[in-house]
Amino acid sequence: MEEVITSIHNPRVKALAKLRKRSERDARDIFLTEGYRPITRAIAAGYHFDELYYSTDWFLGTNEQKVLDDAVKKGTKLVELGKEAFAKITYRERPEGLLGIGKQWHTSIQELKLSDTPFVIVVEAIEKPGNLGTILRSADATGAEAVIVCDAVTDPFNPNVVRASTGVLFTTPLVITDTNTAMAFLRERGIKTLAATPAAKEVYTDVDLTQPLALVMGSEQFGLTDTWIKNCDLPVRLPMAGIADSLNVSAATVALAYEVVRQRGNKQ
């Protein structure tokens, strides 16, 4: 008989609500995935949810039943919640009635499998979950082979990262490491580093981005540290017509990544 929980005071509901805190997620080495699209993409990518909580009161349509059926086929335990109980555990303003719990993964940078002419995105000390999630989406859209998170400030398994990534977190190889390890890895493989800085002489469209490449982006508040700037192979600038001297980090990532796509597409 499938379990049904209706009380917001149920111990399971209270424990789930605590998973909004990173310390609770890390202590159990798990994370939350909420919403139809991220959960659908996770299951399609072969990710296994230990538990899937759902509430038909919050469903937006009729496709959710297939998600439940697919999850069960993968060995996921289903738990039905009442409307108020689900509202207690959700982190969305308008829940979609689906929330999965599963294990975090910890991929070593040495485990990355890259092509002969790789394109990867490196981010240093990104602070906002929404920006990291958007950068993951950009990596997916532009064919980046991995996202390397250096000196992580925000939790890559924050529910808002998962949400902003629209589920491509489950399909884009993700590594969490430190700057020195990342730099050594890139050097060993002959991967050139590209970084945007206002002091650069060359515009980003004037450099060769068809070679093995790592696009390196810094934090929202401070940008890249001197370690990356001083050791960068390809410092470039983005033309700025107004009074601002920089773009939002996710917007700058999109602009630079699509220039990689343009150059590689034109030269294939």
Residue pairs with C-beta under 8 A, 6 or more apart in sequence:
2 78
2 79
2 80
3 78
3 79
3 80
4 79
4 80
4 81
4 82
5 12
5 13
5 79
5 80
5 81
5 82
5 85
6 81
6 82
6 84
6 85
7 13
7 82
7 85
8 84
8 85
8 87
8 88
10 85
12 79
13 81
13 85
13 88
13 89
16 53
16 88
16 89
16 99
16 101
17 88
17 89
18 24
19 25
19 28
19 30
19 31
19 32
19 89
19 101
20 91
20 159
22 155
22 158
25 31
25 32
25 104
25 155
25 157
26 104
26 155
29 103
29 104
30 50
30 101
30 102
30 103
30 104
31 101
31 102
31 104
31 157
31 158
31 159
31 162
32 91
32 99
32 100
32 101
32 159
32 162
33 39
33 42
33 49
33 99
33 100
33 101
33 102
33 159
33 162
33 167
34 90
34 91
34 92
34 95
34 96
34 98
34 99
34 100
34 159
34 162
34 163
35 92
35 96
35 98
35 163
36 60
36 63
36 64
36 67
36 96
36 98
37 166
37 167
38 162
38 163
38 165
38 166
38 167
38 169
38 170
39 49
39 52
39 67
39 71
39 98
39 100
39 167
40 67
40 167
41 166
41 167
41 168
41 170
41 171
42 49
42 100
42 102
42 167
42 170
43 49
43 67
43 70
43 71
43 74
45 170
45 171
47 102
47 170
48 74
48 75
48 76
48 102
48 103
49 71
49 74
49 76
49 100
49 101
49 102
50 76
50 77
50 101
50 102
50 103
51 76
51 77
51 78
51 79
51 100
51 101
52 67
52 68
52 71
52 76
52 77
52 78
52 79
52 98
52 99
52 100
52 101
53 79
53 80
53 81
53 86
53 89
53 98
53 99
53 100
53 101
54 64
54 68
54 78
54 79
54 80
54 81
54 86
54 97
54 98
54 99
55 80
55 81
55 82
55 83
55 85
55 86
55 95
55 97
56 64
56 80
56 97
57 82
57 83
57 86
57 97
58 83
58 86
58 87
58 95
58 96
58 97
59 96
59 97
60 96
60 97
64 96
64 97
64 98
67 98
68 78
71 78
71 100
72 78
76 100
81 89
86 95
86 97
86 99
87 95
89 99
90 99
91 159
91 160
91 163
92 163
104 157
105 174
106 176
107 173
107 174
107 175
108 175
109 148
109 175
109 177
109 181
109 182
109 185
110 185
111 175
112 120
112 145
112 146
112 173
112 175
113 173
114 120
114 145
114 146
114 189
115 145
116 212
117 210
117 211
117 212
118 145
118 146
118 189
118 191
118 212
118 213
119 142
119 143
119 144
119 145
119 212
119 213
119 214
119 215
119 260
119 264
120 144
120 145
120 146
120 147
120 148
120 191
120 213
120 214
120 215
121 135
121 138
121 139
121 144
121 146
121 147
121 148
121 214
121 215
121 217
121 253
121 257
122 147
122 148
122 150
122 182
122 186
122 193
122 214
122 215
122 216
122 217
123 132
123 135
123 147
123 148
123 149
123 150
123 216
123 217
123 218
123 249
124 150
124 151
124 179
124 216
124 217
124 218
124 219
124 224
124 225
124 228
125 150
125 151
125 152
125 153
125 218
125 219
125 222
125 225
126 132
126 135
126 149
126 152
126 153
126 154
126 217
126 219
126 220
126 249
127 153
127 154
127 219
127 220
127 221
128 154
128 220
129 154
129 155
129 158
129 159
129 160
129 161
129 164
130 160
130 161
130 164
130 250
131 164
131 220
131 248
131 249
131 250
132 149
132 154
132 156
132 158
132 161
132 164
132 165
133 160
133 161
133 162
133 163
133 164
133 165
133 166
133 169
134 164
134 165
134 250
134 253
135 147
135 217
135 249
135 250
135 253
136 147
136 161
136 164
136 165
136 168
136 169
136 172
136 174
137 164
137 165
137 166
137 168
138 144
138 250
138 253
138 254
138 257
139 146
139 147
139 168
139 172
139 257
140 165
140 168
140 171
140 172
141 257
142 257
142 258
142 260
142 261
143 261
144 172
144 215
144 257
145 173
146 172
146 173
146 174
146 175
147 172
147 173
147 174
147 175
148 175
148 177
148 182
148 214
149 156
149 174
149 175
149 176
149 177
150 177
150 178
150 179
150 182
151 178
151 179
152 176
153 219
154 161
155 161
156 169
156 174
156 176
161 169
162 169
165 172
177 185
179 225
179 227
179 228
183 193
183 227
183 228
183 231
186 192
186 193
186 214
189 212
190 212
191 212
191 213
191 214
192 211
192 212
192 213
192 214
192 233
192 234
193 213
193 214
193 216
193 228
193 231
193 232
193 233
193 234
194 204
194 207
194 209
194 213
194 214
194 215
194 216
194 232
194 233
194 234
194 236
194 256
195 216
195 217
195 218
195 224
195 228
195 229
195 232
195 234
195 235
195 236
196 204
196 217
196 235
196 236
196 237
196 238
196 252
196 256
197 223
197 224
197 229
197 232
197 235
197 236
197 237
198 237
198 240
198 245
198 246
199 235
199 237
200 235
200 236
200 237
201 235
201 237
202 234
202 235
202 236
202 237
203 236
203 237
203 238
203 239
204 236
204 237
204 238
204 255
204 256
204 259
205 259
206 236
207 234
207 236
208 263
209 259
209 260
209 263
209 264
210 263
210 264
210 267
213 234
213 260
215 253
215 256
215 257
215 260
216 224
216 228
216 232
217 224
217 249
217 252
217 253
218 224
218 225
218 228
218 249
219 249
220 248
220 249
223 246
224 232
229 235
236 256
238 247
238 252
238 255
238 256
240 246
240 247
246 252
247 255
